[in-house]
Structure formats: structure tokens, C-alpha cells
């Protein structure tokens, strides 16, 4: 960084969840295990959907993309953390830190938008089943995904550019396993008014609007399910969206607990909560989407049997 009125920072220190040396081997094993489960689990979901023709539907198309985002999400943070533990180093370069923050917000936002799109898919399937094939056409699904990829790049870009204008104090110790937005703002010696304004106005819209859209969609979905005559039809309809509901609850429950408040109230204990949405949620999603889904379980069994001839 250059400029006479700015503190030159070449690197930050990621303190992680514990600075006790005796705890590092345990943390390394724990996060390595969670990372491998998250990557392998989500990769299996993608491969199972891609190699099973009857799963080439809008719902599974978005599940596969959610799995891809979850792989990217965990890969932005955990490998660096594991490297730092292994090399007994806590440092991350200034550029590396801002880059990590950018992709963290990007993939977090993509998760958010994809969950909203998946809610719309369930809304059309249950409330307007006769129009489902026409409405959720392959062209429309690809258009939704493309728009999501374009729009979700704007918010992290604004935050990264604003962060690059801040001055930082002598302390560059981040009480976190990655370069989290609020943790970085707490280190700034200059005014963070513009940064917080973006969080409150643009951030609230970007993250709260999809949540409200999901909530309204499920109000219509539950209303449509309750109008069904047979209990079997109600159970079948609800089962198609139950996994999505669990993922939404896990994602937003931890996300809102951390970010819907001023950055000044952010503490090191909140780093544990962010681990839930950044690591635990991506690890659990493959299990949530496959355990109660007969089609997915069948596709996974077929994939793991090695009898299938790969189409690629």
C-alpha cells in the first residue's frame, strides 16, 4: 500500500481458534477430516447427478451447482489454515487476505442466491406443476445461474475496494481461521463508516431479500400442500423440499447470528459461529440431500459400484 496517510501492512496474522501449541495437532486433524468429507461428499453429489440421466432436472441441476460452490467455499479457507498449522506460521499476505475475503463473500453470496433459486424451483413444482416443465426450462435455469454468477461478483468487489482504502493499526492479529470481513474491519484505524454502510444497506438487501423470498415461497408451498386431499400426497410433496428446508435453516441460522449486527460487537467467539456456515454446513449438505432421497441414494450406489460406463 502506498500513501502518506496510510499504515503500510504487508501481512496479517491468522490466530485461528486456539493459540495453544498442544491443540494444533487436534485442530489440524479435525479440519482436515471435515475438509475431506466436504470435498469428497460434494464431489460425489456432482458426479452422481452428472452420470444419472433421470437426475438431469432443474432441482438436481441447482443441487449440483450448490455442491460446486460448497467445494470452492471450503477450499478458499481450510487449505491455508492447514498449511499455517503444518508450517507453524500464522501469516497471510495483505493481497492474499483481501483475495480470500473477496472469494469468501462471493461463494457465501452464491450459496445464498442458489438457495433462493432452489426455493423458487420447489414453488413452481408444487404450486404450479402443470407449468413446471415450461417455466423451469434448461435455458431458463442456465440464465438464472449466469445472472447469479454476475450479480454476486459486485458485492465482494465493492467490499474489497473499500477495504483497500483503510489504514490498519500496529496490530494485524486476526482472531479467526480466515480473513473474515468483520474481523478485518476491527483492525482498521480509519473510519469504517462506508464499509458498514455497504454492509447495512447493500448487504442486508443481498442476504435478507433472498431469505424473504424463500420464506414467501414456502408460505405458498405449505398452503398448496395443505390443500392436497390425501396424506400420502402431502407427505410426498413435503419430502421434495424437506432437505432444502434443513439446509436453509442451517445456513441462515448461523449467518444472521454473526452479520446482522454492528462490526464493533464482533468478538473472537463469533469465529466459532462462522466456522459453522463456512465449514460445517458445506460438509453436512451432501448428507442432507442424499440420506432421505431415494433417487440420490440410488445414483450414489450406482456411481460407487464402478459398473457404470462414464459418459465423459
N, C-alpha and C positions, 0 to 999 in steps of 0.2 A: 504494500500500500504506500501511496505517496501523498504528500500534503503536509504543510507545516502545522496544521491544527489537528492532526490525527495521530493516534498512537500506533506505531508500527508493530504489527503482530505477524509473526511468520508461522506460528503453530499454536494449537490448543492441546490441552491435556485431557484425555477422556479417563475419568477416575473410575468409571464402571459402577457396579453395585456394591463393591466392597474393596477397601484398600488393605485388607488383612492378607498378607502373603499366603498364610495357610489355607485360605479359602479359594485361592486362584485355581488349583487343580480341579476342585469340585465344580467351580463355575465353568471352567473350560469343558469338562465332560458333559455338564448339563446342557450348555448352549450348543455344543457340537451335536449332541444327540437330538435336540429339538430342531436344529437346522437341517440335519439329515432327514429326519422324519418329515419336516415341512417340504423340502425339495423333492424327495422321493415320492411322498404321498401325492403332492400336486402334479408331479410329472406323470405318475400313473393315471391320474384322472384325465389328463390331456391325451395321453396315448390311448386309453380305453375308449374315450369319446371319438377320437380320430379314426380308430380302427374298427368301429362298430357302426355300420350303416344306419341302423334304426335309431341311433342316438344323434343323428345329424338333424337335430331340431333346434329351434331358437333357444329353448331353455338350456339345453346342453352346450350350445354354442357359447352362451354367456358364462356358463359354469366353467368351461374350458379356459376362457379368457380371464375369469376371476382367478383361476389356479395359476395362470401365467403371471398375473400381476402379483400374486402372493409369493411366488418364487423370486421375482425381482425385488419385492419389498424386503424380504428377509436377507437377500444377497447383498443389499446395499449396506447393511449394518453388521450382521453377525460375523462374516469372514474377517473384517477389520478388527472387531473385538477379539476374536480368537487369535489373530496374528499378534495383537498387542500383548495378550496374556502369554503367548508362547515365547515372544522375544523379550518379555519383561519391560516393555515400553508402553507408555500411555499417550504418546504423541500422535497427532494427526495434523497435517499441514493446513494452513489457512485456506488455500484453494480447495484442498481435499474436503475440508469441513463444510464449506459452503456448497460444494458439489454434492456431498452426501445429504445435506439439508434439502437441497433442491429436489433430488430424486425421492427422498423420503416423503415430502409433501406431495409430489407428483403421483406416486403409487398409492399413497393414502387417499388422495382425491379420486384416483381411478377406481379404487375399491368402493368408495362412496357412491360414485356415479353408476357403476356396474350394478350395485345392489338396488339402486332405484330403477334401472332399466329392467332388471330381473323381476321387480315387483310389478312393473307395467306389463311384462310378458304374462305373469300369472293373472293379472287383472283381465287382460284380453281373453286368455284361455278359459277362465271360469265365468266371467260376466258376459262375454260375447263370443262363445265358442264357434258359432257359425261363421264369424268373420275372422277367426284366428289365422287361418292359412293365408288369407289375402293381406291382412294387416301386418302380421309378422313375417313378411316375405324375406328371403335371403338378402335381397337388395336393401330392404329397409333395415335389417339387422346390421349389415356391414356399414350402412350410413350412420346408424346410431353409434357404433363403435368408433368410426372415424371421427365423428364430431366430439365424442368423449376424449379421444386422444389429443385433439387440437385444443379444446377448451381447457382441459386440465393442465396444460403447459403454462397457461397465463398466470395463474395464482402463484405457483412456486417461483416463476421468473421474477414477478414483482417483489416477492419477499427476498430473493437472493440479491437483486439490485439494491434494495433498500438496506439490507444487512451490510453490503459492501461500502455503504456511506458512513457507517457508525465507527466511533472510536471505542477502543476497548481498554479497560483498566490494566494495571500491572498483573493482576491475577487472570490467568487464562485456563483455570481449572474448571472443567465441565463435569458436574456430578451426574454423569449419565454414561450409558454404554455407546451412545452415538450423538451426533451434533443435532440436538433437538432445538426447535425454534425458540421456545420459551427459555431454555437453559442458556442459549446464546444471548438473548436479549437482557438477561440478568447480569451479564458480564459487561455490558456497554456502559461507558462513562458519559456518553452523549444522550441527547433526547431520543426516546424511542416512541414519541407521540405518533409519528407517521406509520411506524410499524404496527403499533397497537390499533390504529385506526383501520388499517387494512385487515387485521385480524377480526375486529368487531363488525365491520361493515361487509367487506367482501367475503371474508372467511365465514362469517355467520350465514351469509346467503348461500355460499357454495356448499356448506356442510349441513345447515339446517333445512334448506329448501328440499334437497333430496329426501331427508328424513320425513318431512311433512308430506311429500309426495308419496312416499312408501306408506305412511300412516293412513292417508286418504284412500290409497289404492286398496289397502287391507280392510278398511271400513266397508267399501263396496264389495270386496271379495267375501267377507263374513256375512254380509247381508244377502248376497246371492246364494251362499252355501246354506244359510238358514231357511231359504225359500224352497230348497230341494225337499222332495217328499220322503224318500227313503233314507234310512240311517246309513245304509251302505253307500249310497251316492254321496252323502255328506262326508263320510269318512274318507272316501276315495278322493274327493275334491280337496279336503283339508290336507291329506297326505302329500299332495303335489306341491304344497307351499310350506309345509311344516319345517323342512330343513332350512329354507330361506329365512324363515322367521327366527330360528335359533341363531343363525349367522348374523342377522341384523341386530338382534338383541345383544350378542357378544360384542359386536363391533361398536355400536353406538353407546352402549353402556360404559365402556372404558374411554371412548373418545370424548364424550361430553363431560365426563368427570374430570378430565385434565384440561380441556381447552375452553370451556365456556366460563371463564373467569379471568381476571387480570393476570398478566405475566408476573406482577410483583408478588402475587401469592403463591407462585410456583416454588415448591420445595424439592429437596433431593429424594424425599419419599415418593414423589409423583413419578419418579423414574421407573419405579416398580409397576405402576399402573400403565405406563406407556409400553412396557415390555409385553403386557397382555395383548394389546392390539397389534404390536409390531412383530411379535414372535409367536405367542401362544395361539392367537386367532388363526394365522395362516397355517399353523401346524394342525389345528383341530378341524379346519374346514373340509379337508378330504374325507375325514371320518364322518362328519356330519352329513355330507352329501352322498355318502355311499352306504352307510350302515343300514338305513331304512329304505333304501332304494333298490328294488329287485333288479331293474334294468342295469343300474350301475354295477351292482354286485356281480351280475352275470357277465357284463363286459370285462370287469376286472379279472374274473376267473378265467375267461377265455384268453385274455391278454397274458396272464401269468402261466397258462398251460403250455405256452410255446408251440401249440399246434397250428396257430393261425398264420397264414401267409401274409406278411406285411404288405399293405398296398403301396408303400413307398419304399 
